[in-house]
Amino acid sequence: MMRPALRLISGRPGPQAGAGGMQAAADRALAEGVARGEREAVAALTRRCLPMVHALSFRLLGDSSEAEDAAQDVFVKVWRKIGSYDPGRAKLETWVARIAINTCHDRLRKRRERPLAGDVMPEREDPAPGADQTLAAGQSAEQVRQAIAALPERQRMALELRHFQDMSQAEAAACLEISEEALESLLARARRGLKAALLDEAEGMIRTLSEGRGGEA
């Protein structure tokens, strides 16, 4: 489908050096290609950002099917807004992630405004179990997923961006529109919450086993 050509903001002028400058130049070139409607550029951006967008959407919405719908909405917005992307302000992934988070927040707000009686969120497969298993440290990935899902929304997002999407401190803070100090505070609270939840789970399993042995005696 042909898309109207969009003017890309040129970004902050000035010399750029090193890997950061090369990344900004690459992001600029890719965004300009998408703005011109080049199929290869559109495909490249989709391959680069779709896994991240779906993972963020799943983490916020808690449902894989709805996450897929949200991801489609995100990329429609990306195509429409690509002309406003400024590589001097953020990496392309950070810019797309911000759109994804806002899109999911809109969906969550509408969900709260129109509650369904007896609506129960189905359990869905996490799109990135490998990262959860790394955090598990002996616990099952399912236990970790449940513990993360029970965290407050902003703590979940801080974990997702910083650890599962491997963003830098500055990039994750930019996505959440908070300071790096506030991000670190969210991460610290999230880690404490996970530790407490998983410890409670482990203690519950130990009690169950102990009671079972007592019954057999």
VOZARO-637596 format. One record per residue (C-alpha): z negated, x, y. Coordinates in pm, whole numbers, plus 50000, padded with zeros to 5 digits. Example, Ala and Ser with C-alpha at 12.3 -4.5 7.8 and 13.67 -1.06 7.14 Angstrom:
BEGIN
((49220 51230 49550))
((49286 51367 49894))
***
This chain:
BEGIN
((50000 50000 50000))
((50098 50139 50338))
((49812 50188 50581))
((49840 50222 50958))
((49823 50576 51087))
((49490 50645 51250))
((49408 50904 51510))
((49156 51156 51383))
((48886 51279 51619))
((48945 51648 51664))
((48579 51745 51639))
((48390 52000 51839))
((48613 52287 51952))
((48503 52641 51906))
((48521 52922 51654))
((48410 52854 51299))
((48357 53123 51044))
((48263 53165 50683))
((48237 52903 50413))
((48125 52635 50660))
((48433 52681 50873))
((48660 52675 50568))
((48489 52356 50445))
((48529 52187 50785))
((48898 52285 50798))
((48954 52150 50445))
((48773 51826 50528))
((48978 51790 50846))
((49305 51839 50659))
((49210 51592 50388))
((49096 51329 50639))
((49417 51370 50839))
((49620 51321 50522))
((49428 51004 50439))
((49474 50879 50796))
((49851 50928 50757))
((49844 50728 50435))
((49942 51020 50209))
((49892 50917 49848))
((49786 51262 49731))
((49519 51282 50001))
((49391 50933 49920))
((49372 51022 49551))
((49198 51352 49627))
((48934 51186 49843))
((48876 50919 49578))
((48831 51178 49301))
((48598 51380 49520))
((48371 51099 49639))
((48391 50810 49390))
((48130 50944 49142))
((47885 51002 49426))
((47951 50660 49581))
((47903 50480 49248))
((47581 50672 49173))
((47436 50591 49516))
((47536 50227 49481))
((47381 50202 49136))
((47059 50365 49251))
((47025 50115 49537))
((47157 49799 49373))
((47033 49853 49017))
((47340 49700 48854))
((47649 49891 48739))
((47890 49600 48786))
((47773 49534 49140))
((47782 49908 49208))
((48151 49909 49114))
((48218 49623 49355))
((48024 49800 49628))
((48220 50121 49568))
((48545 49931 49626))
((48406 49794 49952))
((48300 50144 50055))
((48647 50290 50012))
((48809 50002 50200))
((48577 50090 50490))
((48653 50461 50449))
((49029 50396 50480))
((48969 50184 50791))
((48727 50426 50957))
((48876 50762 50858))
((49016 50804 51209))
((48662 50826 51345))
((48555 51102 51107))
((48445 51417 51290))
((48430 51730 51070))
((48228 51900 51340))
((47938 51664 51277))
((47919 51625 50898))
((48082 51710 50569))
((48321 51447 50441))
((48090 51362 50149))
((47798 51310 50388))
((48006 51078 50605))
((48121 50875 50303))
((47766 50864 50164))
((47641 50715 50490))
((47903 50438 50463))
((47797 50377 50101))
((47429 50348 50192))
((47502 50106 50477))
((47727 49897 50252))
((47454 49869 49988))
((47194 49782 50250))
((47420 49496 50363))
((47443 49371 50004))
((47067 49394 49956))
((47006 49203 50278))
((47241 48926 50170))
((47073 48919 49829))
((46733 48867 49995))
((46873 48598 50223))
((47016 48401 49928))
((46767 48440 49641))
((46863 48283 49309))
((46595 48099 49116))
((46512 48282 48798))
((46752 48564 48881))
((46669 48867 48670))
((46847 49197 48718))
((47000 49306 48385))
((46935 49653 48250))
((47244 49869 48292))
((47336 50216 48185))
((47263 50482 48448))
((47591 50653 48549))
((47426 50994 48563))
((47180 51027 48273))
((47206 51405 48260))
((47025 51447 48589))
((46750 51210 48480))
((46704 51399 48157))
((46657 51718 48355))
((46375 51556 48549))
((46227 51402 48238))
((46055 51724 48118))
((45975 51579 47778))
((45982 51212 47873))
((46277 50995 47778))
((46555 50947 48033))
((46491 50572 48020))
((46129 50621 48124))
((46239 50835 48416))
((46501 50579 48523))
((46237 50306 48520))
((45995 50522 48717))
((46261 50601 48978))
((46362 50234 49003))
((45999 50145 49080))
((45986 50382 49379))
((46033 50247 49733))
((46398 50235 49836))
((46398 50529 50078))
((46217 50750 49830))
((46479 50664 49566))
((46758 50750 49804))
((46597 51079 49905))
((46577 51179 49538))
((46932 51064 49469))
((47085 51257 49758))
((46878 51573 49730))
((46851 51619 49354))
((47111 51405 49178))
((47391 51453 49432))
((47278 51811 49505))
((47302 51772 49882))
((47133 52021 50109))
((46820 51922 50298))
((47020 51882 50618))
((47296 51676 50453))
((47054 51438 50282))
((46858 51393 50604))
((47181 51317 50791))
((47275 51050 50535))
((46940 50879 50579))
((46945 50937 50957))
((46604 51103 50956))
((46471 51450 51030))
((46446 51715 50759))
((46067 51698 50790))
((46075 51322 50725))
((46304 51379 50426))
((46064 51633 50278))
((45781 51383 50323))
((45983 51118 50135))
((46059 51364 49856))
((45695 51469 49826))
((45581 51106 49798))
((45858 51032 49547))
((45756 51328 49329))
((45393 51222 49337))
((45494 50868 49245))
((45707 50987 48954))
((45435 51219 48828))
((45177 50941 48836))
((45409 50689 48669))
((45511 50924 48391))
((45154 51037 48337))
((45043 50674 48304))
((45324 50617 48054))
((45223 50919 47849))
((44856 50815 47851))
((44956 50465 47741))
((45151 50607 47447))
((44854 50825 47350))
((44619 50524 47362))
((44858 50323 47145))
((44876 50599 46888))
((44500 50645 46891))
((44439 50273 46843))
((44688 50273 46555))
((44506 50554 46381))
((44173 50378 46439))
((44304 50064 46273))
((44415 50259 45967))
((44077 50425 45921))
***
